[in-house]
């Protein structure tokens, strides 16, 4: 598959992904700083603002072209993923760039320009030239097939008060009402009042479901302990 090039980038690694199905796979090439330098048409459909996408984003853009390059070029890849998975994903990229691994695969929650999200899988592989360090990173993202999965994840919005966030973190860490009340200087009744509100906001029937729902919605950060609410969800 031919990849569209950022006019400022040199060369093309499109041949590395020839034969992939364009219809369901987002492909991009990042420099060592994780800046997006090349991508295929499905990638632009998901991540570029429609107003800036050229008519044919598969073909390389001529240097003298008046066609506007997609605005996703030059952005850092971390900005395209949900805050709940950003930190663990960046750690995996760091290990890749340090040469501690050649590739990795992981589930991912991605962000569209509209703020909507979608679940999928991500595979990243280091591209090396003549030197020991990677010269680029090839990223292949496959969007989830079940649209119901996407509905489980909410766009970033202010859902919780500061006290709600601390209570949710405590519940996710396994604390019961009395330790939570002592930690947060609340009465037991006050804690139960906030827990009831959390159950209603996240549409969960009990505390165990509340924690599962919070992770599924991206409210709790993946890969950290103790549990932490993503700042974007706190008012």
NUTOR-309595 format. One line per 10 residues: number of its first residue (from 1); their letters; for each residue x, y, z of N, C-alpha, C. Coordinates in steps of 0.001 Angstrom, whole numbers, plus 500000, padded with zeros to 6 digits. Atoms other than C-alpha are relative to their C-alpha. Example, Ala and Ser with C-alpha at 12.3 -4.5 7.8 and 13.67 -1.06 7.14 Angstrom:
<lumdos>
1) as) 500890/498810/500000/512300/495500/507800/500900/501200/500000 ~ 499180/498810/499940/513670/498940/507140/499230/501090/500730 .
</lumdos>
This chain:
<lumdos>
1) xxxxxxxxxx) 500841/498802/500000/500000/500000/500000/500875/501247/500000 ~ 499298/498724/500045/501278/503458/499075/499515/500874/501142 ~ 500367/499083/498930/501337/505916/501953/500151/501425/499525 ~ 499886/498590/500318/500679/509623/501566/501088/500615/500851 ~ 498872/499426/499290/503686/511685/502571/499714/501407/500478 ~ 499919/498619/499553/504024/514791/504653/500977/500695/499068 ~ 499091/499342/500929/505551/517306/502231/501372/500254/500579 ~ 498703/499699/499394/508356/517973/504746/500814/498751/500272 ~ 499277/501229/499702/509319/514300/505135/500678/499487/498746 ~ 499247/500539/501127/511839/512496/502978/499784/498502/499928 .
11) xxxxxxxxxx) 500112/501431/500188/511355/509038/501482/498621/499480/500321 ~ 501285/500642/499738/508520/506593/501851/500230/498580/500436 ~ 499916/501394/499585/508057/503335/503690/498699/499296/499670 ~ 501284/500588/500368/504772/502582/501990/500122/498544/499594 ~ 499848/501374/500444/506202/499379/500527/499938/499010/501145 ~ 499995/500894/498846/506389/497964/504053/498616/499482/500329 ~ 501348/500421/499656/502641/497707/504228/499149/499707/498773 ~ 500764/500343/501191/501660/496792/500655/499240/498702/500259 ~ 500798/501201/499853/498915/494208/500485/499025/500047/501151 ~ 500956/499887/498900/497091/495353/503653/498654/500477/499459 .
21) xxxxxxxxxx) 501328/499575/500411/493352/495882/503365/499745/501423/500470 ~ 500226/498602/499665/492643/499620/503218/498680/500234/500711 ~ 501358/499722/499571/489017/499247/504143/499834/500056/501501 ~ 500222/500068/498565/489499/498610/507863/501250/500222/500823 ~ 498728/499890/499283/493106/499374/508801/500566/501410/499863 ~ 499348/498684/499982/494649/502697/509807/501502/499796/500143 ~ 498546/500173/500006/498369/502866/509022/500662/501374/500049 ~ 499257/498747/499928/500769/505622/509991/501469/499718/500253 ~ 498564/500066/499753/504512/506241/510129/500377/501194/500866 ~ 499607/498970/499062/505950/508184/513056/501509/500152/500006 .
31) xxxxxxxxxx) 498566/499819/499806/509377/509725/513500/500342/499626/501448 ~ 499640/500412/498636/511363/508950/516706/499385/500861/501100 ~ 500696/499172/499016/509566/511818/518457/498505/499691/500037 ~ 501401/500439/500113/506251/510035/517622/499124/501023/499280 ~ 500738/499069/500850/505257/512817/515225/499533/499275/498747 ~ 500580/500689/501156/502981/511632/512407/500570/500594/498714 ~ 499358/499548/501234/504811/511813/509070/499331/499459/498740 ~ 500685/500597/501142/502905/509487/506722/498800/499222/500510 ~ 501185/500753/499591/499545/507754/506774/499213/499562/498770 ~ 500858/500434/501091/496978/505950/504655/498629/500660/500115 .
41) xxxxxxxxxx) 501276/499307/500096/493472/507019/503716/499087/499711/501191 ~ 500841/500319/498851/491696/505158/506541/500436/500771/501243 ~ 499496/499217/498873/493920/506923/509047/499448/501420/499948 ~ 500528/498636/500140/492860/510294/507662/498496/500053/500260 ~ 501444/500029/499759/489203/509285/507722/499682/500042/501490 ~ 500248/500054/498569/489476/508611/511426/500500/501237/500745 ~ 499315/499029/499153/491805/511373/512608/500170/501404/499422 ~ 499827/498666/500581/492009/514288/510145/498671/500736/499962 ~ 501206/499194/500166/489521/517140/510117/499592/499961/498536 ~ 500427/500148/501404/487431/516700/506942/500366/501189/499126 .
51) xxxxxxxxxx) 499743/498800/500799/488016/520282/505832/501424/500074/499502 ~ 498597/499904/500394/491780/519720/505587/500483/498785/499235 ~ 499577/501208/500696/491817/516307/503922/500002/500225/498488 ~ 499980/499871/501461/492932/516333/500259/499101/498958/499362 ~ 500918/500903/500697/490792/514586/497647/500565/498590/499915 ~ 499374/501311/500098/493275/511759/497223/501179/499969/500955 ~ 498948/499972/498990/495305/511212/500364/500933/498798/499906 ~ 499107/501137/500176/496823/507935/499183/501218/500405/499185 ~ 498890/499588/500847/498940/509554/496498/500853/501049/500701 ~ 499148/498977/499410/501984/511589/497604/499614/501384/499501 .
61) xxxxxxxxxx) 500327/498632/500385/501377/515334/497593/501178/500645/499290 ~ 498906/499309/500679/503474/517217/495011/500458/501200/500817 ~ 499469/498891/499203/505754/519837/496528/499402/501334/499582 ~ 500572/498739/500461/504125/522540/494395/498473/499964/500014 ~ 501455/500150/500003/500570/521339/495061/499349/501063/500869 ~ 500777/499063/499196/497982/523802/496295/499045/499265/500939 ~ 500873/500795/499145/496146/520936/498013/500481/500069/501441 ~ 499657/499896/498588/496068/521289/501790/500306/498628/500572 ~ 499669/501259/499350/497824/518536/503701/499080/499777/501195 ~ 500853/500261/498838/495685/516811/506339/500609/500559/501277 .
71) xxxxxxxxxx) 499478/499326/498814/495977/518611/509671/500560/499037/501030 ~ 499445/500951/499050/496947/515395/511434/501514/499870/499839 ~ 498550/499998/500194/500437/515636/509909/500662/500942/501010 ~ 499257/499160/499070/502940/516970/512429/499503/499915/501436 ~ 500497/500164/498629/500827/516032/515456/500695/498826/500668 ~ 499439/501121/499270/502128/513753/518180/498944/498905/500122 ~ 500949/501111/499986/500531/510318/518141/499281/499889/501335 ~ 500622/500105/498679/499821/510504/521890/498705/500797/500082 ~ 501210/499179/499968/497199/513177/521177/498797/499295/499394 ~ 501080/500697/500676/495145/510662/519212/499406/498870/500829 .
81) xxxxxxxxxx) 500517/501076/499173/494555/508236/522091/499359/500566/501258 ~ 500748/499568/498827/492246/508483/525076/500925/500126/501209 ~ 499131/499825/498826/493832/509793/528318/500112/498768/500882 ~ 499969/501172/499122/492946/506551/530112/501055/498985/499593 ~ 499004/500967/500463/495393/504549/527956/501300/500671/499578 ~ 498852/499261/500529/497901/507270/527090/501307/499649/500709 ~ 498761/500231/499260/500433/506673/529869/500593/498620/499748 ~ 499398/501313/500289/500858/502888/529456/500419/499836/498540 ~ 499622/500092/501404/500923/503259/525661/501321/500703/499750 ~ 498746/499281/500190/503687/505857/525819/501186/499237/500589 .
91) xxxxxxxxxx) 498924/500820/499440/505724/503522/528045/500416/498909/499012 ~ 499658/501024/500988/505506/500848/525366/500765/500596/498821 ~ 499247/499324/501056/506611/503297/522684/501429/500315/500464 ~ 498669/499674/499468/509507/504337/524928/500918/498779/499956 ~ 499188/501219/500055/510715/500737/525247/500361/499640/498564 ~ 499732/500279/501412/510415/500343/521467/501144/500872/499482 ~ 499001/499057/500499/512507/503442/520769/501357/499821/500674 ~ 498741/500261/499300/515114/502442/523348/500639/498688/499562 ~ 499443/501239/500515/515641/499170/521505/499781/498806/500898 ~ 500246/501117/499096/514317/496989/524324/499000/499002/499422 .
101) xxxxxxxxxx) 500881/500916/500722/511796/495447/521934/499889/500480/498569 ~ 500109/499654/501419/511206/495380/518178/498581/500379/499605 ~ 501384/499703/500313/507418/495551/518228/499148/499730/501229 ~ 500949/500343/498947/504392/495445/520497/498591/500110/499436 ~ 501413/499950/500373/500635/494926/520208/499184/500224/501271 ~ 500792/499675/498814/497990/496293/522569/498615/500495/499587 ~ 501291/499336/500248/494305/497244/522748/500179/501505/500157 ~ 499860/498545/499928/493769/500975/522323/498617/500643/499928 ~ 501200/499173/500120/491062/503608/522761/500437/501287/499332 ~ 499533/498861/500801/491469/506296/520089/498961/501121/499991 .
111) xxxxxxxxxx) 500841/498802/500010/490086/509840/519826/499905/500577/498593 ~ 500211/499300/501266/488569/511308/516679/500016/501514/500240 ~ 499989/498536/499834/488732/515103/516022/498740/500541/500660 ~ 501267/499570/499415/485090/515358/517123/499937/499761/501498 ~ 500052/500377/498601/485954/513997/520568/499397/498641/500213 ~ 500514/501358/499907/484238/510688/519808/501171/499027/500115 ~ 498949/500994/499803/486166/507523/520577/499637/498700/499300 ~ 500270/501355/500476/486549/504016/519210/501057/499061/500562 ~ 499094/501043/499528/488085/500809/520503/500671/499323/498818 ~ 499318/500727/501049/490621/498895/518506/501253/499335/500523 .
121) xxxxxxxxxx) 498714/500604/499647/493949/497110/518469/501099/500753/499265 ~ 498872/499261/500572/497330/498681/517798/501226/499104/499996 ~ 498705/500670/500113/500553/497102/516558/501021/501024/499540 ~ 498933/499063/500365/503760/499159/516436/501296/499224/499814 ~ 498737/500671/500296/507079/498085/514930/501070/501046/499712 ~ 498879/499098/500248/510464/499797/514907/500526/499797/498585 ~ 499403/500037/501331/511868/500651/511460/501423/500525/500129 ~ 498595/499624/499822/515675/500693/511480/500693/500149/498653 ~ 499176/499813/501185/518080/502009/508887/501340/499331/500215 ~ 498666/500565/499843/521825/501529/509027/500509/500119/501429 .
131) xxxxxxxxxx) 499552/499817/498629/522211/502743/512608/499248/499096/500956 ~ 500640/500879/499012/521248/500937/515827/498648/500505/500470 ~ 501242/499429/499489/518418/503322/516721/498916/500007/498927 ~ 501095/499955/500977/514976/503230/515070/499955/501348/499282 ~ 500147/498767/500770/514564/505776/512280/498538/500397/499856 ~ 501430/499729/500100/510770/505491/512312/499247/498893/500745 ~ 500873/501011/499377/507864/503616/513892/498792/499823/499094 ~ 501166/500327/500808/505223/501871/511794/498871/499573/500939 ~ 501138/500287/499125/501800/501814/513495/498821/499544/499154 ~ 501196/500528/500667/498854/499687/512350/498894/499903/501036 .
141) xxxxxxxxxx) 501144/500029/499090/495483/500224/514037/498813/499379/499291 ~ 501222/500613/500510/492453/498042/513484/498864/500400/500929 ~ 501120/499583/499166/489181/499484/514696/499184/498791/500401 ~ 500817/501102/499508/486897/497265/516782/498834/499738/499066 ~ 501086/500373/500905/484237/495385/514860/498628/500208/500607 ~ 501291/499900/499329/481495/495717/517483/499755/501429/500416 ~ 500284/498603/499686/480000/499189/517563/499506/500161/501417 ~ 500465/499923/498612/478503/498359/520973/501173/500234/500936 ~ 498819/499764/499177/482055/498338/522362/500327/501480/500066 ~ 499710/498574/500015/482515/501943/521286/499070/500761/500924 .
151) xxxxxxxxxx) 500965/499305/499156/479391/502938/523167/500365/499928/501466 ~ 499594/500128/498611/481007/501771/526406/500993/501076/500403 ~ 498988/498995/499705/483638/504482/526129/499431/501374/499703 ~ 500564/498676/500198/482618/508092/526574/501064/500968/499523 ~ 499066/498929/500289/484244/511164/525065/500389/500687/501299 ~ 499573/499274/498806/486174/513323/527498/498950/501034/500373 ~ 500871/498960/499501/483767/515339/529607/500048/499997/501515 ~ 499908/499844/498558/483550/516600/533169/498832/499285/500661 ~ 501058/500805/499409/481567/513886/534913/499956/500099/501518 ~ 499888/500200/498564/482787/513933/538501/500509/501241/500720 .
161) xxxxxxxxxx) 499416/498997/499114/483390/516357/541324/501301/499438/500571 ~ 498740/500459/499407/486731/516185/543133/499749/498910/501034 ~ 500273/500995/498959/485198/514258/546048/499485/498699/499388 ~ 500456/501213/500701/483412/511842/543667/501193/499224/499446 ~ 498821/500649/500580/486742/511140/541978/500795/499260/501061 ~ 499235/500649/498932/488483/510379/545273/499268/498767/500535 ~ 500776/501152/499536/485657/508074/546354/500085/498869/498984 ~ 499899/501030/501032/485726/506225/543024/501371/499334/500042 ~ 498648/500568/499895/489505/505776/543339/500098/499066/501197 ~ 499959/500842/498809/489032/504412/546855/499255/498692/499817 .
171) xxxxxxxxxx) 500770/501223/500266/486344/501951/545783/500785/499072/499084 ~ 499209/500808/500935/488540/500786/542889/501204/499362/500689 ~ 498877/500547/499241/491363/500238/545417/499552/498993/501050 ~ 500511/501008/499086/489082/498009/547505/499603/500508/501363 ~ 500364/499449/498704/488235/500389/550352/498493/499939/500218 ~ 501416/500002/499639/484911/500042/552145/499609/501377/500529 ~ 500536/498692/499617/482747/502866/553482/500759/500633/501166 ~ 499373/499412/498795/484409/503312/556902/501408/500529/499713 ~ 498683/499437/500343/488020/503629/555647/499905/501209/499072 ~ 500179/498856/500895/486798/505965/552877/499571/501238/500781 .
181) xxxxxxxxxx) 500471/498876/499185/484974/508147/555397/501143/500585/500811 ~ 498871/499527/499202/488073/508347/557595/501023/500727/499142 ~ 498993/499402/500887/490395/509127/554669/499560/501367/499479 ~ 500502/498790/500654/488157/511849/553193/499305/500961/500974 ~ 500614/499149/498974/486902/513326/556486/498510/500225/499732 ~ 501434/499973/500224/483298/512485/555662/499327/499054/500986 ~ 500768/500972/499239/480565/510728/557591/499735/498793/499113 ~ 500346/501170/500788/479608/507223/556552/498801/500292/499099 ~ 501169/499633/500803/476291/508644/555387/500419/500844/498796 ~ 499518/499169/501098/478168/511220/553285/500643/499177/498901 .
191) xxxxxxxxxx) 499378/500875/500991/480216/508508/551593/498934/499242/499213 ~ 501048/500763/500672/477121/506437/550843/499197/500888/499043 ~ 500714/499055/500866/475414/509531/549411/500756/500175/498679 ~ 499203/499817/501222/478284/510074/546958/500074/498712/499189 ~ 499965/501274/500725/478464/506360/546095/498706/499812/499210 ~ 501284/500106/500705/474759/506405/545232/499986/500879/498760 ~ 499917/499108/501153/475388/509385/542974/500885/499438/498901 ~ 499112/500602/500988/478281/507590/541271/499319/498843/499268 ~ 500714/501106/500621/476149/504504/540660/499000/500514/498968 ~ 500983/499426/500918/473522/506701/539034/500686/500599/498775 .
201) xxxxxxxxxx) 499308/499353/501120/475992/508690/536894/500569/498978/499016 ~ 499353/500986/500868/477782/505620/535576/499080/498827/499667 ~ 501009/501013/500328/474584/503527/535372/500465/498597/500383 ~ 499516/501285/499490/475995/500715/537517/499122/499532/501160 ~ 500888/500492/498948/473957/498451/539850/500659/499831/501363 ~ 499307/500207/498729/476651/497955/542527/501437/500484/499872 ~ 498634/499452/499999/480219/498881/543494/500932/499260/499048 ~ 499136/500754/500918/481899/496077/541556/499739/500407/498553 ~ 500348/499562/501352/480013/497049/538412/500429/501435/499759 ~ 499574/498608/500115/480847/500695/539114/501456/500091/499557 .
211) xxxxxxxxxx) 498570/499986/500351/484584/499995/538948/500204/499489/498573 ~ 499873/500540/501362/484235/497844/535815/499537/501016/498965 ~ 500550/499002/500913/482115/500499/534163/500956/501185/499853 ~ 499075/498863/500039/484601/503247/535090/501209/499694/499123 ~ 498882/500376/500867/487448/501340/533436/499548/499923/498545 ~ 500500/500136/501371/485315/500548/530366/499750/501354/499359 ~ 500273/498662/500520/484381/504235/530009/501250/500852/499892 ~ 498771/499224/500047/487993/505346/530360/500117/501022/501107 ~ 499950/499050/498892/487294/507234/533599/501196/499717/500901 ~ 498837/500399/499212/489977/505278/535487/501167/499683/499069 .
221) xxxxxxxxxx) 498813/500196/500826/493497/505255/534076/500418/498536/499994 ~ 499548/501380/500141/494647/501878/532760/501479/499911/500332 ~ 498588/500279/499773/497945/500471/534037/500634/500766/501137 ~ 499426/499289/498855/498362/502526/537244/499423/499454/501301 ~ 500451/500373/498661/498150/501657/540948/500656/500941/501005 ~ 501434/500210/499807/496624/502917/543094/499180/500601/498866 ~ 500848/499497/501094/493681/503606/540749/499908/501523/500018 ~ 500065/498536/500107/493458/507180/539463/498989/500387/498933 ~ 500965/499474/500963/490638/509056/537770/500724/500921/499022 ~ 499423/499136/501027/491649/510705/534480/499558/501440/500261 .
231) xxxxx) 500285/498604/499643/491863/514473/535094/498912/500609/499142 ~ 500974/499425/500921/489710/515212/532049/498547/499814/500455 ~ 501363/500289/499558/486672/513773/533824/499633/500722/501296 ~ 500259/499327/498734/486983/515914/536972/499616/501461/499751 ~ 500477/498625/500163/485050/519195/537158/500959/500980/500642 .
</lumdos>
